[in-house]
Each structure stands twice: as C-alpha cells, then as structure tokens.
Amino acid sequence: MIKKISIVLMVVILIFLAGCSSNGGKTLEAIQESGSLTFAMTGAYPPFNYIDSDGELIGFDIDIANAIAEKMGVEAEPQTVLWDGILSGLTSGRFDMIIGSMAITEDRLEKVNFSDPYYYDGAQFFGSEDIGVNELSELEDATIGVVTGTTFQDFLTDMENVADILQFESDVDNMRAVQQGRSDGLITGLLVGLHGIEKFDMPLEPVGDPLYIEEIGIAIRKDDTALLEAVNSALQEIIEDGTYEELSVKWFGTNILNN
C-alpha cells in the first residue's frame, strides 16, 4: 500500500513539474502552439532595453524581439531579470531566449547557442570630463565601474592598474557613481555610454578607442536547435526586408549592424 502511494505521489510531482516548465522555456513547436515566445533582458540597458517614464518597457531589443516574433507568427513576451542570473534563467527554462544585448563569448557558447549577430558594439571606457588621460591604461590605482556579470568585468580583472572594480545592476547607477566621484570611470558598450551622456546629461566622455569589439546575439538553449534555426531565419528576413534598418535608424540614426 505504501509503495503504491509513493508511486502515485511521484507521478503527481512529475506532472506538477511538467506543468511548471510549460510556463517557462519552450521548444519551437510549443512556442508555435502557444502563440507566444518569452525573452529576457534586464530592462536597465538604455537605449536597448529600459523602462520609460510611463512604466513601459521599450528599446531596440524590444523592437527586434517583436519583429522576429511577428515573422515567426507569434507574440513576444518580455521578462526582466538581473543580468548576473540571466544565463541560468535561460538554461533552467524560465524563458525561451535572451534578447538583451548579450555578447557572444566562448564561455557562454559552452552553455548556450547564439543566433547570428544582430548588432556589433565596442567595449568603451568612459571617464569624467576632467580625467586627464588618453586611455584607461594610463590611470594608476583606478576604480572602475561595471555591470555585474558582463564581459567588461572579466576584462578589468586582468588590468594591473585597476585597484578596485565597482559592480552595479545598471549602467545608469554606474554612470552616477562617476558623477558622484565614487569611481574614475566605467566600461560599457559605446552606444549605451553615448546615449547615457546625452539622455541623462552625464559629465562623461569616451576615453581612447574601443577596448574590443563584441558580436551581440540572441541566446537560446543548446537543445533547441529548431528554435535557433527559426530565429536566424526570422532575423535574416527582417534584415532583408528593411525592418531591421528602420528600427536601427529609429534608435541610433544609423544601421548598427554595419558598424
């Protein structure tokens, strides 16, 4: 009798877990059946993804996700998560993909697959307007800010002239730390930094050339190969029919895929 109860209980648990997972990451077939795909970003990386003054989630990433979903015949449903846990959220099935300006790296490719790049950006050091150096390497015992879990953080750990790395959940706070004199500068994407200077009237400027160039892709679980193919196909369609350029010009005044 106890054995039978245990078996029934185990079946109930498995059914429950299956039901929970169906609300998170889905296969291509399940996405098509449900009519929606879920994607994640921080919602704190303007102008790519952020919450505006009306409380609406907007940005280039959001528009790209909507355009890709439309080509796939489904609706895009965004989820905001902390960057530091975004990859584990994807691999555990909390959402279908990451469309949140994630750089393609060898370490990340060991955990997930990436779409073809949907834009390119430079990792840029920004300092205060009176910083007095021509590049990051000229600073001594520098305190530099980054968003936690980014490639920028990894880059700084190898710089001997950087004494302290301040970590933030958003680049808005990162920039304010420089403004408040808490750090000498920050590293972020060139496009994000330039937008922040203009949007928030930050007394910052890019210092030196970009430190390195990043390919930005859409992250998808390793076993969802059919979904990866569908996303790449949809991405190519919006590039070829002019939708991509229209969205890029809307946010940046130029086609950032050609940068």
DRENDO-1510 file (C-alpha; in Angstrom, 1 decimal, always signed):
<recs>
REC; n; res; u; v; w
REC; 1; MET; +0.0; +0.0; +0.0 .
REC; 2; ILE; +2.8; +2.4; +1.0 .
REC; 3; LYS; +4.6; +1.5; -2.3 .
REC; 4; LYS; +1.5; +2.3; -4.3 .
REC; 5; ILE; +1.1; +5.7; -2.6 .
REC; 6; SER; +4.7; +6.5; -3.2 .
REC; 7; ILE; +4.4; +5.8; -6.9 .
REC; 8; VAL; +1.2; +7.9; -7.2 .
REC; 9; LEU; +2.9; +10.7; -5.3 .
REC; 10; MET; +5.9; +10.6; -7.7 .
REC; 11; VAL; +3.6; +10.7; -10.7 .
REC; 12; VAL; +1.8; +13.7; -9.3 .
REC; 13; ILE; +5.1; +15.5; -8.6 .
REC; 14; LEU; +6.3; +14.8; -12.2 .
REC; 15; ILE; +3.0; +16.1; -13.6 .
REC; 16; PHE; +3.3; +19.2; -11.5 .
REC; 17; LEU; +6.9; +19.9; -12.6 .
REC; 18; ALA; +5.9; +19.4; -16.2 .
REC; 19; GLY; +3.2; +21.9; -15.8 .
REC; 20; CYS; +5.6; +24.4; -14.3 .
REC; 21; SER; +8.1; +24.0; -17.0 .
REC; 22; SER; +5.5; +24.6; -19.7 .
REC; 23; ASN; +5.1; +28.2; -18.4 .
REC; 24; GLY; +8.8; +28.8; -18.9 .
REC; 25; GLY; +11.2; +27.9; -21.7 .
REC; 26; LYS; +9.5; +26.1; -24.7 .
REC; 27; THR; +10.6; +24.3; -27.8 .
REC; 28; LEU; +9.8; +25.8; -31.2 .
REC; 29; GLU; +6.7; +23.5; -31.5 .
REC; 30; ALA; +5.5; +24.6; -28.1 .
REC; 31; ILE; +6.0; +28.3; -29.0 .
REC; 32; GLN; +4.0; +27.9; -32.2 .
REC; 33; GLU; +1.2; +26.1; -30.3 .
REC; 34; SER; +1.1; +28.6; -27.5 .
REC; 35; GLY; +1.4; +31.6; -29.9 .
REC; 36; SER; +4.0; +33.3; -27.8 .
REC; 37; LEU; +7.7; +33.4; -27.1 .
REC; 38; THR; +9.2; +34.7; -23.9 .
REC; 39; PHE; +12.5; +36.5; -23.9 .
REC; 40; ALA; +14.6; +38.1; -21.2 .
REC; 41; MET; +16.7; +41.2; -20.6 .
REC; 42; THR; +17.5; +43.5; -17.7 .
REC; 43; GLY; +15.3; +46.4; -18.6 .
REC; 44; ALA; +18.1; +48.6; -17.5 .
REC; 45; TYR; +20.3; +49.0; -20.6 .
REC; 46; PRO; +19.1; +52.1; -22.5 .
REC; 47; PRO; +18.6; +52.6; -25.3 .
REC; 48; PHE; +18.5; +48.8; -26.0 .
REC; 49; ASN; +16.0; +47.9; -23.2 .
REC; 50; TYR; +14.7; +50.0; -20.4 .
REC; 51; ILE; +11.6; +51.2; -18.7 .
REC; 52; ASP; +10.4; +54.7; -19.7 .
REC; 53; SER; +8.7; +57.4; -17.7 .
REC; 54; ASP; +5.3; +55.8; -18.3 .
REC; 55; GLY; +6.5; +52.5; -16.9 .
REC; 56; GLU; +6.6; +50.9; -20.4 .
REC; 57; LEU; +9.4; +48.5; -21.4 .
REC; 58; ILE; +10.9; +49.9; -24.6 .
REC; 59; GLY; +14.1; +49.9; -26.6 .
REC; 60; PHE; +15.9; +48.4; -29.6 .
REC; 61; ASP; +16.0; +44.9; -28.2 .
REC; 62; ILE; +12.3; +45.0; -27.6 .
REC; 63; ASP; +11.5; +46.2; -31.1 .
REC; 64; ILE; +13.8; +43.5; -32.6 .
REC; 65; ALA; +12.1; +40.8; -30.4 .
REC; 66; ASN; +8.7; +41.9; -31.6 .
REC; 67; ALA; +9.8; +41.9; -35.3 .
REC; 68; ILE; +11.3; +38.4; -35.0 .
REC; 69; ALA; +8.2; +37.1; -33.3 .
REC; 70; GLU; +6.0; +38.6; -36.0 .
REC; 71; LYS; +7.9; +36.8; -38.7 .
REC; 72; MET; +7.5; +33.6; -36.7 .
REC; 73; GLY; +3.8; +34.2; -36.4 .
REC; 74; VAL; +3.7; +34.6; -32.6 .
REC; 75; GLU; +3.7; +37.3; -29.9 .
REC; 76; ALA; +6.8; +38.3; -28.0 .
REC; 77; GLU; +6.5; +38.4; -24.2 .
REC; 78; PRO; +9.4; +40.2; -22.3 .
REC; 79; GLN; +10.7; +39.3; -18.9 .
REC; 80; THR; +13.1; +41.5; -16.9 .
REC; 81; VAL; +15.7; +39.7; -14.8 .
REC; 82; LEU; +19.1; +40.6; -13.2 .
REC; 83; TRP; +22.0; +40.2; -15.6 .
REC; 84; ASP; +24.0; +38.1; -13.2 .
REC; 85; GLY; +21.5; +35.3; -13.3 .
REC; 86; ILE; +20.1; +35.6; -16.8 .
REC; 87; LEU; +22.0; +32.7; -18.3 .
REC; 88; SER; +21.0; +30.3; -15.5 .
REC; 89; GLY; +17.4; +31.5; -16.0 .
REC; 90; LEU; +17.6; +30.5; -19.7 .
REC; 91; THR; +19.1; +27.1; -19.1 .
REC; 92; SER; +16.6; +26.3; -16.4 .
REC; 93; GLY; +13.7; +27.1; -18.7 .
REC; 94; ARG; +12.3; +30.3; -17.2 .
REC; 95; PHE; +12.1; +31.8; -20.6 .
REC; 96; ASP; +12.7; +30.8; -24.3 .
REC; 97; MET; +15.6; +33.1; -25.2 .
REC; 98; ILE; +17.6; +36.1; -24.2 .
REC; 99; ILE; +17.2; +39.2; -26.4 .
REC; 100; GLY; +19.1; +41.6; -24.2 .
REC; 101; SER; +22.3; +42.7; -25.9 .
REC; 102; MET; +24.3; +39.7; -24.8 .
REC; 103; ALA; +27.8; +39.4; -26.3 .
REC; 104; ILE; +28.8; +36.1; -27.9 .
REC; 105; THR; +31.8; +34.6; -26.0 .
REC; 106; GLU; +33.5; +31.3; -25.9 .
REC; 107; ASP; +32.5; +30.7; -22.2 .
REC; 108; ARG; +28.8; +31.4; -23.0 .
REC; 109; LEU; +28.9; +29.2; -26.0 .
REC; 110; GLU; +29.7; +26.3; -23.8 .
REC; 111; LYS; +26.3; +26.8; -22.1 .
REC; 112; VAL; +24.0; +28.1; -24.8 .
REC; 113; ASN; +23.8; +28.6; -28.5 .
REC; 114; PHE; +23.7; +32.1; -30.2 .
REC; 115; SER; +21.9; +33.4; -33.2 .
REC; 116; ASP; +23.8; +35.2; -35.9 .
REC; 117; PRO; +24.9; +38.6; -34.6 .
REC; 118; TYR; +22.1; +41.2; -34.6 .
REC; 119; TYR; +24.5; +44.1; -34.0 .
REC; 120; TYR; +28.1; +44.9; -33.1 .
REC; 121; ASP; +29.3; +47.2; -30.4 .
REC; 122; GLY; +32.6; +48.4; -28.9 .
REC; 123; ALA; +33.5; +48.0; -25.2 .
REC; 124; GLN; +34.3; +51.5; -24.3 .
REC; 125; PHE; +36.0; +53.2; -21.3 .
REC; 126; PHE; +34.2; +56.4; -20.2 .
REC; 127; GLY; +35.7; +58.8; -17.8 .
REC; 128; SER; +34.9; +62.2; -16.2 .
REC; 129; GLU; +35.4; +65.2; -18.5 .
REC; 130; ASP; +38.5; +66.2; -16.5 .
REC; 131; ILE; +40.1; +62.8; -16.2 .
REC; 132; GLY; +43.3; +63.9; -17.9 .
REC; 133; VAL; +44.3; +60.7; -19.6 .
REC; 134; ASN; +44.1; +59.4; -23.2 .
REC; 135; GLU; +43.3; +55.8; -22.3 .
REC; 136; LEU; +42.4; +53.6; -19.4 .
REC; 137; SER; +45.9; +52.1; -19.1 .
REC; 138; GLU; +47.3; +55.5; -18.1 .
REC; 139; LEU; +45.4; +55.6; -14.9 .
REC; 140; GLU; +47.0; +54.4; -11.6 .
REC; 141; ASP; +45.2; +52.5; -8.9 .
REC; 142; ALA; +42.0; +53.2; -10.8 .
REC; 143; THR; +38.5; +52.5; -9.5 .
REC; 144; ILE; +36.3; +51.4; -12.4 .
REC; 145; GLY; +32.6; +50.6; -12.5 .
REC; 146; VAL; +30.9; +47.8; -14.5 .
REC; 147; VAL; +27.6; +45.9; -14.5 .
REC; 148; THR; +27.9; +42.6; -12.7 .
REC; 149; GLY; +28.4; +39.6; -14.9 .
REC; 150; THR; +29.4; +41.4; -18.1 .
REC; 151; THR; +32.4; +40.8; -20.3 .
REC; 152; PHE; +33.6; +44.2; -19.1 .
REC; 153; GLN; +34.0; +42.9; -15.6 .
REC; 154; ASP; +36.1; +40.0; -16.9 .
REC; 155; PHE; +38.3; +42.4; -18.9 .
REC; 156; LEU; +39.1; +44.6; -15.9 .
REC; 157; THR; +40.3; +41.7; -13.7 .
REC; 158; ASP; +43.4; +41.4; -16.0 .
REC; 159; MET; +44.4; +45.1; -15.7 .
REC; 160; GLU; +47.1; +45.6; -13.1 .
REC; 161; ASN; +46.4; +49.4; -12.9 .
REC; 162; VAL; +42.8; +48.8; -11.8 .
REC; 163; ALA; +42.8; +48.6; -8.0 .
REC; 164; ASP; +39.0; +48.3; -7.4 .
REC; 165; ILE; +36.1; +47.2; -9.6 .
REC; 166; LEU; +32.7; +48.6; -8.5 .
REC; 167; GLN; +29.7; +46.4; -9.5 .
REC; 168; PHE; +26.3; +47.7; -10.4 .
REC; 169; GLU; +23.0; +46.3; -11.6 .
REC; 170; SER; +22.5; +49.0; -14.2 .
REC; 171; ASP; +24.7; +51.4; -16.2 .
REC; 172; VAL; +22.6; +54.3; -15.0 .
REC; 173; ASP; +23.9; +53.7; -11.5 .
REC; 174; ASN; +27.3; +53.0; -12.9 .
REC; 175; MET; +27.4; +56.5; -14.6 .
REC; 176; ARG; +26.1; +58.2; -11.5 .
REC; 177; ALA; +28.9; +56.7; -9.5 .
REC; 178; VAL; +31.4; +58.6; -11.7 .
REC; 179; GLN; +29.3; +61.7; -11.4 .
REC; 180; GLN; +29.4; +61.4; -7.6 .
REC; 181; GLY; +33.2; +60.9; -7.6 .
REC; 182; ARG; +33.0; +57.3; -6.4 .
REC; 183; SER; +34.8; +55.9; -9.4 .
REC; 184; ASP; +37.3; +57.2; -12.1 .
REC; 185; GLY; +35.1; +55.9; -14.9 .
REC; 186; LEU; +33.2; +52.9; -16.2 .
REC; 187; ILE; +33.3; +50.4; -19.1 .
REC; 188; THR; +30.1; +49.8; -21.0 .
REC; 189; GLY; +29.0; +49.5; -24.6 .
REC; 190; LEU; +29.9; +52.5; -26.7 .
REC; 191; LEU; +26.4; +53.0; -27.9 .
REC; 192; VAL; +25.0; +52.8; -24.3 .
REC; 193; GLY; +27.5; +55.2; -23.0 .
REC; 194; LEU; +27.0; +57.8; -25.7 .
REC; 195; HIS; +23.2; +57.5; -25.1 .
REC; 196; GLY; +23.6; +57.9; -21.4 .
REC; 197; ILE; +25.7; +61.1; -21.8 .
REC; 198; GLU; +23.0; +62.6; -23.9 .
REC; 199; LYS; +19.9; +61.3; -22.2 .
REC; 200; PHE; +21.0; +61.9; -18.6 .
REC; 201; ASP; +23.3; +64.9; -19.2 .
REC; 202; MET; +26.2; +63.0; -17.6 .
REC; 203; PRO; +29.6; +64.8; -17.4 .
REC; 204; LEU; +31.4; +61.9; -19.1 .
REC; 205; GLU; +33.3; +61.3; -22.3 .
REC; 206; PRO; +34.7; +58.3; -24.2 .
REC; 207; VAL; +38.4; +57.9; -23.4 .
REC; 208; GLY; +40.6; +56.3; -26.1 .
REC; 209; ASP; +39.4; +53.8; -28.8 .
REC; 210; PRO; +37.1; +50.9; -28.1 .
REC; 211; LEU; +38.8; +48.3; -26.0 .
REC; 212; TYR; +37.4; +45.5; -28.1 .
REC; 213; ILE; +34.5; +44.8; -30.4 .
REC; 214; GLU; +31.7; +42.5; -29.5 .
REC; 215; GLU; +29.2; +40.5; -31.6 .
REC; 216; ILE; +25.8; +40.6; -30.0 .
REC; 217; GLY; +23.5; +37.7; -30.4 .
REC; 218; ILE; +20.2; +36.0; -29.2 .
REC; 219; ALA; +20.9; +33.3; -26.7 .
REC; 220; ILE; +18.9; +30.0; -27.0 .
REC; 221; ARG; +19.3; +26.7; -25.1 .
REC; 222; LYS; +21.7; +24.1; -26.6 .
REC; 223; ASP; +19.0; +21.5; -27.3 .
REC; 224; ASP; +16.6; +24.0; -29.0 .
REC; 225; THR; +18.2; +23.8; -32.4 .
REC; 226; ALA; +15.0; +24.1; -34.4 .
REC; 227; LEU; +14.2; +27.3; -32.4 .
REC; 228; LEU; +17.7; +28.6; -33.2 .
REC; 229; GLU; +17.1; +28.0; -37.0 .
REC; 230; ALA; +13.7; +29.7; -36.9 .
REC; 231; VAL; +15.1; +32.8; -35.1 .
REC; 232; ASN; +18.0; +33.0; -37.5 .
REC; 233; SER; +15.6; +32.8; -40.4 .
REC; 234; ALA; +13.3; +35.5; -39.0 .
REC; 235; LEU; +16.3; +37.7; -38.3 .
REC; 236; GLN; +17.5; +37.4; -41.8 .
REC; 237; GLU; +14.0; +38.2; -43.1 .
REC; 238; ILE; +13.8; +41.5; -41.1 .
REC; 239; ILE; +17.3; +42.4; -42.4 .
REC; 240; GLU; +16.4; +41.8; -46.0 .
REC; 241; ASP; +13.0; +43.5; -46.0 .
REC; 242; GLY; +14.3; +46.7; -44.4 .
REC; 243; THR; +12.6; +46.3; -41.0 .
REC; 244; TYR; +16.0; +46.0; -39.2 .
REC; 245; GLU; +17.4; +49.2; -40.7 .
REC; 246; GLU; +14.2; +51.1; -39.9 .
REC; 247; LEU; +14.4; +50.1; -36.2 .
REC; 248; SER; +18.1; +50.8; -36.0 .
REC; 249; VAL; +17.7; +54.3; -37.5 .
REC; 250; LYS; +14.8; +54.9; -35.1 .
REC; 251; TRP; +17.1; +54.3; -32.1 .
REC; 252; PHE; +20.5; +55.3; -33.3 .
REC; 253; GLY; +20.2; +57.2; -36.5 .
REC; 254; THR; +22.3; +54.6; -38.4 .
REC; 255; ASN; +22.4; +50.9; -39.2 .
REC; 256; ILE; +24.3; +49.4; -36.3 .
REC; 257; LEU; +24.6; +46.0; -38.0 .
REC; 258; ASN; +27.1; +47.7; -40.4 .
REC; 259; ASN; +29.3; +49.2; -37.7 .
</recs>
